[in-house]
């Protein structure tokens, strides 16, 4: 299912760039002056008052941080030269390998262990872009142990991937919270490896800034990434990608994926505190499918879509002719032949406002409602054609891959 680009606002969903300002240790060579000592020189002491800080945040971090890992993407020297910092991956300067056939660290990201099985296997969820183009994977556990990872499956559309590792060194697995119950303004904690494993298990704190943000971007393979994201102001830097966003109970509520570093306008305004995470409920749905089959099969309607809200009043009046009461929905910009949408009687310029019992106010809503179903299911689609409101049953006979091959 594709969106018509001319109607999509220019939201930059990926990490545009990062710079590290070094400071604090500034060594001045040459002559320097020192203050003269006094009779009290050497008498300053550290207070012997001891205390232990304990709060909801420290307890949440202690609960989940042993399950947070660094994911090291290994590539041969021939293919790793162009794999630099992107979407939160930190390029490696390690060029110690003299053989062009050896694998070396091309980029790094984060991940979180969410499952441990009886047959000595454990599973890590991370971002697809963290493992993209990998020829080998190395996982750095929280205690500093390195283990070999095996890629189970990836889903570029939601930017998720699952990695299998041996479980004998795994002591903690993370618990997923219910992202549908999040409240804007509640605390949010990001844990990961900003700028690579040198800063592994770094913790930043913020709040849930907004929910259901439609973040559309393109990965290195020119594939569309579409996330119905949690927005947070917890600091997310290159390398944090794939790490958990955690609630105050220490539950994973999202997988950090991207941030906006600057606006897409010609003025390129610098932006702070706009990070995005894939909601945990979406994550669980995807990783269960990746574990089972290594890929995600999604039903397709066979249409191109645009948000009703992105159209001008002139376009609405000229092409849609919907009543004034219709202010949102997903507009069919085109309908392909021999597809579920056409066979159900849907046509260009129809405005979908509901799927089953789910209200549809945008393309993201329609995709979310559609992707709750499997190929072979039937759904009820409510739509406007000009001023007439109708409901039709659509049988989902195609998946996205078969649609691409048509």
N, C-alpha and C positions, 0 to 999 in steps of 0.2 A: 504494500500500500504506500503510495507516494504522495507527497504534498506538492502543490504547485508553487514553485519557489518565488514567483513574483509577488505572491501574497504573504510570504512569511517575513516577519520583522527580523531585522538583523541582530539576532542575539548570538553572541559569541559564547559557546558552551565549553570550550576547552581552555587549558592554561595557555595564555598568550606568551608569557615570558616570566622570568624570575631573575633577580639579582641579589647578591649577598653583600651586605655592607659590613665589612670587618672593622671592628673597633675594640677598644678596651686595653689591648696590649700594644702600646705604642712606644717603641724603644728609640731613645734619642742618644746618638753617639756624640762624643765630644765632651767639652767641659760642662760641668753641672755644679750647682751650688747646693749645699745642704744646710739646714738650720743647725745652730749650735745646740749641743745637748744641755739639759738643765740638771739640777741636782736630783730631780725626780725621774730621770731617764731610766727606762726599763721597768717601771712599776705598774704599767697598764696591764690589766688582766681581763680574761674572758669571764663573764658571769657564770657562777656555778649553778644557776637556776636551770633545771632541766624540765622539759615539757614535751608532750607528744601531741602533734596536731592530728586530729581525726575529724573528718567531715564527710558529708554525703559524697563529695567529689573524690576524696582520697579513697573512700571505700569502693566506689564504682571503678576507679582506675585499678586498684589492687585486685578486684574481682576479674577483670577482663584482660589486663595487660599481659599476663603470661601466655595468652592465646594469640597475641599479635605477633606477626612475623614480617621479615623483609623478604621480598621476592626478587631474586637476581636472574635477569634474562641473559642467558648465555648464547652467543652467536660466534660463528667463525670469523676470523679477521677480515675475510673478503666482504662479508655482509654487514659487519657491525659499524663500519665507518660512518654511515649516515644515520645511525640510531642514536640521536642525541636527545636532550631533554624535550619531552612532549607530553602533554596531558598529565603531568605529574611524574614522569619518569626522569631520572637523573642520569645523564650520560657519564660513562666511566673514562677516566684518563689512563687507565691501566693498559700499557702496551708491552708488558713484560714478555708476552708470548712471542717467540721468534718464528714459530711455524705458522704459515698461513692456514693450516688445517686445524689448529687448536681452537678450542672454544674459550672465549673470554667474556667478561661482564660487559654487555652492551648498554644495559640500562637497569634501573632498580625501581621497585615500587614497594607496596605494602600488601598485607593480606591478613586474614584472621582464620584460625582453626575453629571449625564449627561442629565437627563430628569425629568420633573415634569408634572404630568397630572392633568386634571380637577377634577378627583375623589379622590384627596388627596393622591396620590401615587407619590413616587419619586424612581428613579432607580440609582443604584451604579454599576459601573464596577470595577472589581478587578481581581486578578489572581486566577485560579483554585486552585493552591497549597496553597493559603492563607485560603481558606474555606474547604480544604480537611479534611474529617473525622469529620466535624463539627456536633454537636448536638444542637447547638443554635448559633445565631450571635448577637453581640452587635455592634452598630455603634456609634462612637464618632464623633460628628459634630465639625466643626471648632470653634464654640462658646463654646464648652465644654459640650453641651447637649448630653446625651446618649439615643439612641432609639433602639428598637428591629428590627433586620433585618430578612427577610425571603428569603431563597435561591430560585431564579427563575429557574436557570439552569446553567450548567457548560459544558465546553469543554476542556478536558484534552489535546487534541492534540495541541491547540493553547494557552493553559494555561490561559483561560479566564473564568470568572464567572459573573453573574448578580444577584444583591441583590435588593429586594424591601423594602422600608422603608416608614413610614408615612411622608407626605410632609409638615405638618403644621409648622415645624421648619426650613424648607429649604428655604433659601433666594436667593441662587445662583446656577445656573447649568452651567457646563462647555460647551464650544463649541469645536467641533472637527475641526482641520485643515486638509488640504490635504497632506498626507504623500508622495504622488507621486511627489510633487513639492519641496521636501526638497533638500537643497544644502549642500554638505560636507563642513564643516567649519562654518556654520551658528550657532548662539547661541542656546543652549539647556538648559532648566531649569528643574530640578527635584524637586518635592515637595512630601513630605510624612512623615512617622513616623519612622525614623531609630532607631533601638533598642526598638521600641514600642511607645505607646501613650505618654509616658513621654516627648518625643521629637517631639510631633505631629507638623505638618506643618513646618518642617525644610526645608529650601531652599538651594539647591546647584546649581552652574552654571558651564557650560562647553560648548562644541560645539558638533555638529553632526560629529562624527569621521569617520563614514563610513555608507553605506547603503547596504541593501540586504545581511546581514550576515546570513548564514545558521547555526543556533544554535540548536544542537540536544542534548537532555538530557533525563533523566528518572526521573519521580516523585516518591513519596513515595509508590504509588500503582504499581510501575514497569511498568507504561505506558509511551510510547514514547511522548516526547514533541518536536515539530518541529516548529521553529519560523524563519521566514524570517525577521530578526531583524534590527532595527536601532542601531548602536553602538555609544555610547557617553562616554565622559570622565567626565561628571557631576557625582559627588560622589553618588553611589547607595549602600546602606548598608542594612544589615538585618532589615526588617521592612519597607523598601521603596517599596517592591514588591506590585504591584497593584496600586501604585500612578501614577500621570501623568508626562509625559515628555512634556514640554511646549515650544512653539516657542516664539519669541520676541513680537508677537501680543497677547500673552496670550491664544492661542489656544492649545488644547491637540493634540500633534502629535504622541504620543505613550503612551503605558502603560508599565511602568518599570517592568521587569520580573526577570532578573538574572544578574549576573556578574561573571567574571573570577577572582578568588582571587589568584590562583597559577597555574602554568603549570602542564600538565599531565605527564610530563617526570619524570624520576627517580630523577632528581635533584630538582624537585619541586620549581622552581623559583617563587618568589613572584611577583605578577602582580598588578599594580595600574591603575586605570582609564579605565577599560574595562567593561562597563556596557551595557546592552542590553534592548531594549524596543520593544514591539509589535507595528508595524506601525498602525496609526489611521485608515487608510482605511481598513485594515484587521479587526481591532477591531469593526468597525461599521457593517461590514458584519456579523460578528459572533454574536454580541449582539442583532441585529435585529432578528436573528433566535432563539436565546435563549429566547427572550421575547415572541416570537410567539408560540414556541413549547417546550421550556425547553431543547432542544438538537439540535445538528447540524447533518444533514444528508448529507453525502458526497458521490459522485459517486466514483466507483472503477473500475480500468482496470483489476485487477486480475493478477498483475505481481509483481515480486521483481525487484528492480532497484538499479543501482550503477552509480556513476558519471563517465563519460568517462575519465575525467581528473585524476581520482584516479587509473586508470589502468596503468600498465607498458607498455613500447613499445613492450615487448615480448608478453604480453597478447593480446594486440591489434593485433599484427601480427598473432598470433596463432589462436585466437578465432573470432575476428571481421572481419579482412581482409578489413577494410575500406580504401578508398583513403587517401592520405596524406593531402588533403584539409580539412578533417574532424578532428577537434581538440577539439570538445566539444559535449555534448549531454547527454541523459539519456539512459543507456544501459539496455536492458532487460536481467537480470541474470536468470530469469525463468518465465514461463507463465503457470498459472494454467488452468486446463481443465474446459470447460463449462463456460468460463468468456467472457466478452466483447472483450478482447484482442485476445483470441484464435479464437472466432467466426469471428473476422475481419481479421484473417490470420496472425497476428503478431506472431513472433517466438523468441525463445531464441537467444541472441546475436544481435538482431536488435538494431539499435541506433536511438532513436527518436530525431529529431532536430527541430521540430516545431509542435505546436498544433494550428490549424486554422491560424491566422495571428501572433501568438506569437512565437518568437524564443525560443527554448529550448536549453540552454547550460548546464543545470544541473538537478538533481532530483528535487531540489527546484523549478526551473522554470516549470517543468512538473506538479508538484503538484499545483502550483499557477494557472496555466492555466486550469488544470482539475477542480479545486475547484471553478472556476468561473461559472461552469455549475451545473445543477441539474440532478438527476436521471431521465432518459427518454430522455435527450438531445442527439444530435448527434454531434460529433466533427470530424474534419479532422486531421489525424495524418500523418506527413511527417517523413520518416525514411530511414536509409540506411541498406540494407542487403548486406553485403560485399561491392562491388563497385557500386551496383545499388541503385539509389534513387527512392523512390516510395511514393505515398500518398494513404491512405485508410480511409474510413469512419467507425468510431466506434460508435455504439449505446450504451449509458451508461445505461445498464439495471440493474446493481447491485449497492448497496451502501456498505459502508465499514462494517457495522454490518452484513448484509446478507452474505457478503464474508467470514467473520470470522466464520459464522455458517455453511458454506459449508463443 
